Amino acid sequence: MRLPPYALLAIAIVAEVIATSALRASAGFTRWLPAVVVVLGYGVSFYMLSLTLKSIPVGIVYAIWSGVGIVLITLVALVVYRQVPDLPAVAGLGLIVAGVVVLNLFSKMQAH
């Protein structure tokens, strides 16, 4: 079964968010189980990311991957670590989301 490119990108984003969340829990790679989750998560993320590049331009892929990842990591940090973003952080996240939307809706870059 072959997954659509945006499904692969979604998997890449989720794997990256899991890996980044585990990175803090690894305590500088001194705790082995979270460290293994970090390595596996980033491995899955980059592999899935590479598969999306067969059909979606790299600029689009990276904008979505990093933009959505940043927002999701912020939400994980809020829920898990009680790190509440202040107004400038929320504004910055809004600008990131707006940038990804503009890139996807109005850019002339086309998937091949």
Backbone bond lengths (Angstrom), bond angles and torsions (degrees), N, CA, C in turn:
res aa  C-N    CA-C-N  psi(-1)  N-CA   C-N-CA  omega(-1)  CA-C   N-CA-C  phi
1 M - - - 1.446 - - 1.530 109.31 -
2 R 1.309 115.10 130.71 1.462 120.65 -179.95 1.520 109.10 -106.28
3 L 1.322 115.92 123.12 1.465 120.77 -179.02 1.521 110.52 -83.02
4 P 1.327 117.28 148.00 1.461 120.49 175.39 1.530 110.64 -63.28
5 P 1.333 117.04 151.51 1.470 120.27 -176.95 1.529 114.04 -54.84
6 Y 1.330 117.72 -39.07 1.466 118.55 -178.81 1.530 111.79 -72.93
7 A 1.317 118.45 -24.32 1.468 121.09 172.84 1.530 109.52 -70.05
8 L 1.322 116.56 -41.08 1.469 120.59 175.85 1.526 110.36 -62.21
9 L 1.319 116.01 -40.12 1.461 120.30 178.26 1.525 110.80 -64.60
10 A 1.314 117.33 -39.69 1.472 120.80 177.52 1.530 110.64 -62.41
11 I 1.323 116.68 -41.46 1.470 120.63 177.39 1.527 109.70 -62.98
12 A 1.336 116.29 -42.36 1.467 120.59 178.86 1.525 110.88 -60.43
13 I 1.312 116.49 -41.49 1.473 120.76 -179.62 1.523 110.92 -66.19
14 V 1.320 116.90 -46.93 1.470 120.35 -179.52 1.534 110.60 -62.69
15 A 1.329 117.09 -42.44 1.466 120.52 179.07 1.523 110.95 -63.03
16 E 1.332 116.70 -39.38 1.463 120.51 179.13 1.521 111.35 -67.04
17 V 1.318 117.11 -39.22 1.468 120.87 178.74 1.528 110.26 -65.92
18 I 1.314 116.88 -42.30 1.469 120.72 176.98 1.524 110.10 -61.89
19 A 1.327 116.64 -45.91 1.467 120.53 -178.98 1.523 111.57 -63.19
20 T 1.324 116.66 -43.96 1.462 120.01 -179.33 1.526 111.07 -66.44
21 S 1.314 117.14 -38.24 1.467 120.43 176.66 1.523 110.82 -64.03
22 A 1.316 116.37 -40.15 1.470 120.38 179.12 1.526 111.52 -71.10
23 L 1.316 116.58 -24.06 1.467 120.08 -179.99 1.525 110.75 -59.29
24 R 1.306 116.90 -43.35 1.474 119.66 177.62 1.528 110.22 -65.95
25 A 1.325 116.09 -41.80 1.470 120.44 -178.94 1.529 112.02 -67.55
26 S 1.330 117.72 -21.03 1.474 120.04 -178.84 1.523 112.39 -73.00
27 A 1.336 116.84 -12.91 1.469 122.03 178.67 1.530 111.40 52.06
28 G 1.328 114.53 55.58 1.465 119.25 178.97 1.513 112.57 69.88
29 F 1.316 117.09 33.24 1.470 124.57 -179.10 1.529 112.23 63.31
30 T 1.327 117.05 27.76 1.468 120.26 175.78 1.524 111.55 -93.57
31 R 1.326 117.30 -12.73 1.466 121.96 176.29 1.520 107.07 -110.47
32 W 1.320 117.23 116.63 1.460 121.46 -167.89 1.524 114.53 -67.98
33 L 1.326 119.08 -39.60 1.465 119.61 -176.56 1.534 111.66 -65.27
34 P 1.328 119.76 -50.46 1.467 117.94 175.85 1.537 112.18 -62.32
35 A 1.330 117.12 -33.19 1.472 120.13 178.77 1.529 110.80 -63.85
36 V 1.313 117.36 -39.03 1.472 121.38 176.83 1.530 109.99 -65.39
37 V 1.324 117.15 -40.67 1.471 121.01 177.37 1.534 109.95 -61.69
38 V 1.318 117.23 -39.70 1.466 121.54 178.06 1.527 110.24 -59.75
39 V 1.311 116.76 -52.92 1.469 121.09 -176.59 1.527 111.11 -63.44
40 L 1.314 117.38 -46.12 1.464 120.33 179.44 1.535 111.33 -66.12
41 G 1.315 116.44 -42.23 1.462 120.15 -179.55 1.511 112.55 -62.22
42 Y 1.323 116.90 -46.10 1.463 119.43 178.15 1.527 110.96 -67.92
43 G 1.327 117.10 -34.93 1.468 120.00 176.75 1.520 111.87 -61.46
44 V 1.328 116.12 -48.39 1.465 120.83 177.88 1.522 109.88 -62.51
45 S 1.315 116.42 -43.72 1.462 120.61 -177.85 1.529 111.41 -59.99
46 F 1.308 116.96 -50.22 1.462 119.52 -177.62 1.527 112.01 -69.07
47 Y 1.322 117.52 -33.50 1.464 119.23 176.44 1.526 110.30 -64.85
48 M 1.324 116.97 -48.82 1.467 120.61 179.01 1.526 111.00 -63.15
49 L 1.324 116.08 -38.76 1.457 120.61 177.17 1.530 110.17 -60.03
50 S 1.317 116.66 -42.69 1.468 119.86 -179.59 1.525 111.66 -64.30
51 L 1.324 117.64 -33.52 1.462 120.54 179.31 1.529 111.52 -68.69
52 T 1.327 116.46 -34.29 1.469 118.94 -179.96 1.519 111.29 -66.89
53 L 1.327 116.52 -27.16 1.464 120.44 -176.06 1.528 112.73 -70.52
54 K 1.324 117.26 -8.37 1.460 120.31 175.65 1.527 111.42 -71.30
55 S 1.338 117.23 -22.98 1.459 118.86 -174.84 1.530 115.21 -134.91
56 I 1.338 117.90 -8.61 1.464 120.92 178.87 1.529 107.64 -124.08
57 P 1.339 118.48 136.57 1.470 120.66 -179.91 1.529 112.07 -58.10
58 V 1.313 115.27 145.10 1.457 121.33 -175.62 1.534 112.29 -58.87
59 G 1.315 118.35 -37.07 1.465 120.70 179.33 1.515 112.57 -62.98
60 I 1.326 115.81 -41.26 1.466 121.16 178.32 1.531 109.78 -67.58
61 V 1.328 116.26 -47.88 1.471 120.83 -179.01 1.520 110.51 -58.28
62 Y 1.322 116.08 -48.63 1.460 118.81 -175.57 1.522 111.68 -68.44
63 A 1.326 116.99 -37.36 1.468 119.79 178.60 1.525 110.33 -62.16
64 I 1.316 116.96 -46.19 1.469 120.24 -179.87 1.523 110.32 -66.78
65 W 1.334 117.16 -48.03 1.460 122.09 -177.29 1.527 111.15 -59.05
66 S 1.317 116.32 -49.21 1.461 118.43 -177.36 1.524 111.85 -74.62
67 G 1.331 117.64 -41.05 1.462 120.65 -178.51 1.515 113.00 -64.08
68 V 1.323 116.15 -50.88 1.470 119.47 179.16 1.523 110.21 -66.00
69 G 1.329 116.44 -38.35 1.464 120.20 178.42 1.519 112.52 -60.59
70 I 1.326 116.68 -42.87 1.469 120.86 179.35 1.524 111.07 -61.77
71 V 1.325 115.96 -44.82 1.467 119.61 -179.96 1.530 110.54 -64.98
72 L 1.325 117.09 -44.77 1.477 119.78 -179.75 1.523 112.28 -65.39
73 I 1.331 117.06 -39.59 1.469 119.65 177.79 1.525 110.35 -64.12
74 T 1.311 117.00 -37.61 1.462 120.23 176.94 1.528 110.56 -62.29
75 L 1.336 116.58 -41.05 1.465 120.33 177.80 1.529 111.33 -66.48
76 V 1.332 117.69 -40.36 1.468 121.05 176.88 1.528 109.50 -62.68
77 A 1.329 116.49 -44.85 1.470 120.06 179.41 1.526 111.03 -61.25
78 L 1.321 116.64 -36.79 1.461 120.96 178.19 1.527 110.64 -65.05
79 V 1.314 116.68 -48.87 1.466 121.42 -174.78 1.529 111.91 -75.17
80 V 1.320 116.43 -47.29 1.466 120.36 -172.28 1.529 112.12 -84.06
81 Y 1.325 116.87 -44.12 1.463 120.43 -172.96 1.531 113.36 -106.62
82 R 1.338 116.87 2.82 1.472 122.63 179.15 1.525 112.27 56.88
83 Q 1.338 116.38 34.82 1.458 121.90 177.06 1.532 107.78 -92.61
84 V 1.317 115.48 101.37 1.463 121.12 -175.21 1.531 109.09 -88.04
85 P 1.342 117.20 121.50 1.469 118.97 178.39 1.527 110.53 -70.93
86 D 1.336 115.76 140.16 1.461 119.86 176.71 1.534 109.41 -83.78
87 L 1.326 115.74 179.81 1.459 120.92 -176.05 1.533 112.99 -58.76
88 P 1.344 120.04 -44.67 1.463 118.90 177.22 1.541 112.63 -61.81
89 A 1.327 117.07 -36.04 1.466 119.77 177.68 1.524 111.01 -65.57
90 V 1.325 117.04 -42.67 1.464 121.24 178.10 1.526 110.15 -63.81
91 A 1.330 116.76 -41.72 1.467 120.52 178.12 1.529 110.45 -62.65
92 G 1.315 116.40 -43.35 1.461 120.48 178.38 1.514 112.12 -62.36
93 L 1.330 116.24 -42.28 1.465 119.81 177.10 1.524 110.86 -62.78
94 G 1.321 115.93 -38.92 1.458 119.92 176.93 1.519 111.67 -61.94
95 L 1.327 116.68 -39.95 1.460 120.52 178.07 1.532 111.36 -66.12
96 I 1.316 116.50 -37.97 1.468 120.21 177.09 1.519 110.26 -62.61
97 V 1.322 116.19 -47.63 1.465 120.47 178.92 1.529 110.28 -61.24
98 A 1.322 116.49 -43.55 1.465 120.49 178.88 1.525 110.62 -61.07
99 G 1.304 117.07 -40.50 1.463 120.86 178.52 1.513 112.44 -62.77
100 V 1.316 116.67 -42.96 1.465 120.41 178.33 1.528 110.25 -64.74
101 V 1.310 116.90 -41.67 1.474 120.70 178.89 1.524 110.43 -63.28
102 V 1.331 117.38 -47.36 1.466 120.76 -179.95 1.522 110.45 -60.72
103 L 1.316 116.97 -44.38 1.456 121.19 179.61 1.524 111.26 -59.23
104 N 1.313 116.36 -42.78 1.463 120.08 -177.86 1.522 113.54 -75.76
105 L 1.316 117.47 -35.78 1.464 119.81 -175.79 1.525 114.48 -87.78
106 F 1.322 116.72 -32.19 1.455 118.79 -170.46 1.529 115.28 -117.85
107 S 1.320 118.01 -9.94 1.455 120.44 -179.11 1.525 110.42 -72.17
108 K 1.319 115.03 149.65 1.470 120.85 177.38 1.531 112.16 -87.06
109 M 1.335 117.42 -2.60 1.462 119.66 176.26 1.521 107.99 -63.87
110 Q 1.294 115.57 132.24 1.458 120.85 -177.09 1.523 110.13 -118.71
111 A 1.315 115.65 146.44 1.460 119.60 170.55 1.518 107.65 -70.13
112 H 1.336 117.92 145.06 1.463 120.04 179.65 1.509 111.53 -107.08
